[in-house]
Every structure is written in C-alpha cells, then in structure tokens.
Amino acid sequence: MSSTVEAKETQLSESINEISSLKQKNVTLTNSLEQANVKIAENDKNLDAQMEKLAQDLYLQYAAKHEQKVSILKKGYEKKWQSKYKKLIQENEELKKELALSKEKLVHETSEKKQLVKLWEEYVSLENNEKSPRKANKSFSL
C-alpha cells in the first residue's frame, strides 16, 4: 500500500506542480492579454488621430480646390460682364452722338423754317403792298 500511496503522492505532487505551472501560465497570459489590450487601445488612438489628420487635410485640399474653382468662375463672369458693360457704354456713347447730331439738325431745320416763314411773310407783305397801289391806281383811272 505504501507504494500506491507513494505513487498517488507523486501523482498529487506532479498535479500540484502542473496546476502551479498552469496558474503561472494563466497569469503570464493574462498579463500578455492586458498588454495587448493596451497596445490595441494605443493603436486605436493613433489610428483615430491619423484619420482625423487625414480628414482635416482632405477638407483643406477640397476647400482650396473649391476656392480656386470659385475664383476662376468669378473671373470668367467678371470678364464676360465687363465686355458686355463696355459694349453697352459704347452703344450709349454712339446714341449720345446720334442724339446730339439730331438736335443740331433740328436746330438747323428750325432756323431754316423760321427763315422760310419770314421770307414768305415778306413776300406776302410785298405782294399785298404791290396789289394795294394797283387797286388804288385802277380806282383812280375809272
């Protein structure tokens, strides 16, 4: 019996050693797991920071590109409207010249008309004066 007891004690001692070894491995694995979780958390923070930095960089690039496009469009419209504005100013100047010329013609024609009316009135007056003495002469000769 003593040999079975000794065998069982040996088996018990080996089992205790194995349990102790497994506990030690469990503690080591738990520590490794905790370290891995810390590293994962750090990597997540770094990844989030990098993603935020990338998002900001992309936003800045997009904003700059958008501003450039708006600036180009603005210059294009400005050029287009300036040419239309210059054209309208030129047309306005031409119309002003035409109006001034028409006013000059009107003044000249009005002056000519007044002269013609004056000449006509003088003619009528002269003709009336010539007819009046003839009538007087005719009345004396009868």
Secondary structure, 3 states (H helix, E strand, C coil): CHHHHHHHHHHHHHHHHHHHHHHHHHHHHHHHHHHHHHHHHHHHHHHHHHHHHHHHHHHHHHHHHHHHHHHHHHHHHHHHHHHHHHHHHHHHHHHHHHHHHHHHHHHHHHHHHHHHHHHHHHHHHHHHHHHHHHHHHHHHHC
